[in-house]
Amino acid sequence: MKIALACQSVLLEKSLELFLKNHIYSYKQCDFVIADRHIEIDKPLFYISYNDSNLNIPFSKSSLILSIENFYNTTLKRDVKVDKKIVKEVDIDKIEKKITELTNNFRDDLVKVIKNYYDN
């Protein structure tokens, strides 16, 4: 879980850095952003505020971690569903034929190696 911070409140940002020190990354590397205001970004936004947010202030370290994990898992599940759709669109017959071809080639090469070893 890679998180970037974009908080106006210095106190909130320092608290989050302390609680999440092993998960803080730059915006380019992160999975989602935690902010104390609504911002327009191209990554998922975990919003912390006094009301109507992913996590309300005040919060404890444990409630922060639980809320972030739930948010991350929800976001991740959405991405997994998209990946499953892509896999379904792939022609399974083509994959099976390719696997069979590779397996047969490997078997033939293995038989050649064994015959060469015992013929010498």
C-alpha positions as CSV (number, residue, x, y, z in Angstrom):
1,M,0.0,0.0,0.0
2,K,1.6,3.2,-1.2
3,I,0.2,6.5,0.0
4,A,0.8,10.2,-0.8
5,L,-0.2,13.0,1.5
6,A,-1.8,16.3,0.3
7,C,-3.0,18.0,3.5
8,Q,-3.3,21.7,4.2
9,S,-3.1,21.1,7.9
10,V,0.5,20.7,8.9
11,L,-0.5,19.0,12.2
12,L,-2.6,16.4,10.3
13,E,0.1,15.8,7.8
14,K,2.7,15.3,10.4
15,S,0.4,12.9,12.4
16,L,-0.2,10.9,9.2
17,E,3.5,10.7,8.5
18,L,4.1,9.4,12.0
19,F,1.3,6.8,11.8
20,L,2.0,5.7,8.2
21,K,5.8,6.2,7.9
22,N,6.4,2.9,6.1
23,H,3.7,3.6,3.5
24,I,4.4,7.2,2.4
25,Y,5.5,7.6,-1.2
26,S,5.6,10.4,-3.8
27,Y,2.5,11.2,-5.8
28,K,3.9,9.4,-8.9
29,Q,4.5,6.2,-7.0
30,C,1.4,6.1,-4.8
31,D,-1.8,3.9,-5.0
32,F,-3.9,6.7,-3.6
33,V,-3.8,10.1,-1.9
34,I,-4.9,11.2,1.6
35,A,-6.1,14.8,1.8
36,D,-8.0,17.0,4.1
37,R,-9.8,18.8,1.3
38,H,-11.4,17.8,-2.0
39,I,-8.9,18.0,-4.8
40,E,-9.0,17.0,-8.5
41,I,-6.5,14.3,-9.1
42,D,-6.2,11.2,-11.3
43,K,-5.7,8.8,-8.4
44,P,-8.2,7.6,-5.7
45,L,-8.7,10.1,-2.9
46,F,-9.0,9.2,0.8
47,Y,-10.6,12.2,2.4
48,I,-10.2,13.1,6.0
49,S,-12.4,15.8,7.6
50,Y,-14.7,16.7,10.5
51,N,-17.7,15.2,8.7
52,D,-18.9,13.5,5.5
53,S,-15.5,11.8,4.7
54,N,-13.7,8.5,4.6
55,L,-12.4,9.2,8.1
56,N,-13.7,11.8,10.5
57,I,-11.5,13.9,12.8
58,P,-10.6,13.1,15.6
59,F,-9.4,9.6,14.9
60,S,-7.1,7.0,16.5
61,K,-4.2,5.2,14.8
62,S,-6.2,2.0,14.7
63,S,-9.2,3.6,13.2
64,L,-7.0,5.3,10.6
65,I,-5.3,2.0,9.7
66,L,-8.7,0.2,9.5
67,S,-10.3,2.9,7.3
68,I,-7.3,3.0,5.0
69,E,-7.2,-0.8,4.6
70,N,-10.9,-0.9,3.8
71,F,-10.5,1.9,1.3
72,Y,-7.5,0.2,-0.3
73,N,-9.2,-3.1,-0.5
74,T,-12.3,-1.6,-2.1
75,T,-10.2,0.2,-4.6
76,L,-8.1,-2.9,-5.3
77,K,-11.3,-5.1,-5.7
78,R,-12.6,-2.6,-8.3
79,D,-9.2,-3.0,-10.2
80,V,-9.3,-6.8,-10.0
81,K,-12.8,-6.9,-11.5
82,V,-11.5,-4.9,-14.5
83,D,-8.6,-7.3,-14.9
84,K,-11.0,-10.3,-14.9
85,K,-13.0,-8.7,-17.7
86,I,-9.8,-8.4,-19.7
87,V,-8.9,-12.1,-19.1
88,K,-12.4,-13.2,-20.2
89,E,-12.0,-11.4,-23.5
90,V,-8.9,-13.4,-24.3
91,D,-9.5,-16.4,-26.5
92,I,-9.0,-19.4,-24.2
93,D,-8.5,-21.8,-27.2
94,K,-5.5,-19.8,-28.4
95,I,-3.9,-20.0,-25.0
96,E,-4.5,-23.8,-24.7
97,K,-3.0,-24.3,-28.2
98,K,0.0,-22.3,-27.4
99,I,0.6,-24.2,-24.1
100,T,0.2,-27.5,-25.9
101,E,2.6,-26.4,-28.6
102,L,5.2,-25.3,-26.0
103,T,4.8,-28.5,-24.0
104,N,5.2,-30.7,-27.0
105,N,8.3,-28.8,-28.1
106,F,9.8,-29.2,-24.6
107,R,9.0,-32.9,-24.6
108,D,10.6,-33.4,-28.0
109,D,13.7,-31.5,-26.9
110,L,13.9,-33.5,-23.7
111,V,13.7,-36.8,-25.6
112,K,16.5,-35.6,-27.9
113,V,18.8,-34.7,-25.0
114,I,18.1,-38.1,-23.3
115,K,18.7,-40.1,-26.6
116,N,21.9,-38.1,-27.2
117,Y,23.2,-38.8,-23.7
118,Y,22.6,-42.6,-23.9
119,D,23.8,-42.9,-27.5
120,N,27.2,-41.6,-26.6
